[in-house]
Amino acid sequence: MGDHATFDEKVCMAYEELDTRKARAVSLDSFVQVLQRLQVTFSTATMQDLFVKGDTNKDGVLSFTEFQKFADHYPTLLDVIYYRAKDYWIDMKQMEDIEESKQQLLEYQSREQAAQRSVQTAKKDTEAQEHALHLAMQDIQDAEHRENEARAAMDRSHAETNACRNELRARSNELTAAREESRLKQTQLSEAKKDTEHQHHRIEACDAEVTKAEERLREIERMFAEQRRCLDECISASARARDE
């Protein structure tokens, strides 16, 4: 109801305010308690006297009909009850709204603090992942360096092997020429055979070194593939952390 409520509207609202038990019957206790709550500055005796005047059938309660007649005789008191009750419930509603706003503010502040903690945690996780990524990249660079060294060693071994083979072919050609020139030079042939055997041993040794170098290269390639996989996982984890 607005400030231009009719007399009947005021009576209905005032009676509902006094009828605290919602029994369509206002007791003396309810009458006094409501007036005191609304800060009506009457003495208790005055309030009791007003109640008795309103209780025309003397049954100890004010019916709605009795209160209508009471309001006709005391319109000023009706206005006091009506407007103060209205102000009281407006104040109560404002207090409830303020309390609700406080609770919402506390909830928002709690959510903000939780979000800030999550951001700090995510930041630390990201920094840790970036550090791990940096270490992984260093390991990959070291592996690449070792791989390059192994390749260089393998190339040197190949070059030595080719040199040995070329030398062996040259020696074989010399041996063939010597055999063709003179089959009688057994001593020279024997020496040539020994030299050939020596070259074979060198070739075998070189082949063994090449085999070892190739095995080392394959090991380094496996290490490089593992480091690359770890790097890809770190990069994926860092991307997910940033997206979150």
ChimeraX attribute file (.defattr): number of C-alpha atoms within 10 A of each C-alpha:
attribute: neighborCount
match mode: 1-to-1
recipient: residues
	/A:1	9
	/A:2	7
	/A:3	8
	/A:4	8
	/A:5	12
	/A:6	11
	/A:7	14
	/A:8	11
	/A:9	14
	/A:10	21
	/A:11	24
	/A:12	15
	/A:13	19
	/A:14	23
	/A:15	25
	/A:16	17
	/A:17	20
	/A:18	24
	/A:19	21
	/A:20	17
	/A:21	12
	/A:22	11
	/A:23	10
	/A:24	15
	/A:25	20
	/A:26	24
	/A:27	21
	/A:28	19
	/A:29	13
	/A:30	17
	/A:31	21
	/A:32	22
	/A:33	16
	/A:34	18
	/A:35	21
	/A:36	15
	/A:37	11
	/A:38	18
	/A:39	12
	/A:40	15
	/A:41	10
	/A:42	12
	/A:43	11
	/A:44	13
	/A:45	10
	/A:46	12
	/A:47	19
	/A:48	16
	/A:49	12
	/A:50	16
	/A:51	22
	/A:52	17
	/A:53	15
	/A:54	23
	/A:55	21
	/A:56	16
	/A:57	12
	/A:58	10
	/A:59	10
	/A:60	15
	/A:61	23
	/A:62	27
	/A:63	20
	/A:64	17
	/A:65	10
	/A:66	17
	/A:67	23
	/A:68	19
	/A:69	14
	/A:70	21
	/A:71	21
	/A:72	14
	/A:73	13
	/A:74	13
	/A:75	14
	/A:76	11
	/A:77	16
	/A:78	22
	/A:79	16
	/A:80	16
	/A:81	24
	/A:82	22
	/A:83	17
	/A:84	18
	/A:85	20
	/A:86	19
	/A:87	13
	/A:88	14
	/A:89	12
	/A:90	12
	/A:91	12
	/A:92	12
	/A:93	12
	/A:94	12
	/A:95	12
	/A:96	12
	/A:97	12
	/A:98	12
	/A:99	12
	/A:100	12
	/A:101	12
	/A:102	12
	/A:103	12
	/A:104	12
	/A:105	12
	/A:106	12
	/A:107	12
	/A:108	12
	/A:109	12
	/A:110	12
	/A:111	12
	/A:112	12
	/A:113	12
	/A:114	12
	/A:115	12
	/A:116	12
	/A:117	12
	/A:118	13
	/A:119	13
	/A:120	12
	/A:121	12
	/A:122	16
	/A:123	14
	/A:124	12
	/A:125	16
	/A:126	18
	/A:127	13
	/A:128	13
	/A:129	19
	/A:130	16
	/A:131	13
	/A:132	16
	/A:133	20
	/A:134	14
	/A:135	13
	/A:136	19
	/A:137	16
	/A:138	13
	/A:139	17
	/A:140	20
	/A:141	14
	/A:142	13
	/A:143	18
	/A:144	16
	/A:145	12
	/A:146	17
	/A:147	20
	/A:148	14
	/A:149	13
	/A:150	19
	/A:151	16
	/A:152	13
	/A:153	17
	/A:154	20
	/A:155	14
	/A:156	13
	/A:157	19
	/A:158	17
	/A:159	13
	/A:160	17
	/A:161	20
	/A:162	14
	/A:163	13
	/A:164	17
	/A:165	16
	/A:166	12
	/A:167	14
	/A:168	20
	/A:169	13
	/A:170	12
	/A:171	17
	/A:172	16
	/A:173	12
	/A:174	13
	/A:175	19
	/A:176	14
	/A:177	11
	/A:178	16
	/A:179	15
	/A:180	10
	/A:181	10
	/A:182	12
	/A:183	10
	/A:184	11
	/A:185	11
	/A:186	11
	/A:187	9
	/A:188	15
	/A:189	17
	/A:190	11
	/A:191	12
	/A:192	18
	/A:193	15
	/A:194	12
	/A:195	16
	/A:196	18
	/A:197	13
	/A:198	13
	/A:199	17
	/A:200	15
	/A:201	12
	/A:202	17
	/A:203	19
	/A:204	13
	/A:205	13
	/A:206	19
	/A:207	16
	/A:208	13
	/A:209	17
	/A:210	20
	/A:211	14
	/A:212	13
	/A:213	20
	/A:214	16
	/A:215	13
	/A:216	17
	/A:217	20
	/A:218	14
	/A:219	13
	/A:220	18
	/A:221	16
	/A:222	12
	/A:223	17
	/A:224	20
	/A:225	14
	/A:226	13
	/A:227	19
	/A:228	16
	/A:229	13
	/A:230	17
	/A:231	20
	/A:232	14
	/A:233	13
	/A:234	19
	/A:235	16
	/A:236	12
	/A:237	17
	/A:238	20
	/A:239	13
	/A:240	11
	/A:241	14
	/A:242	11
	/A:243	7
	/A:244	9
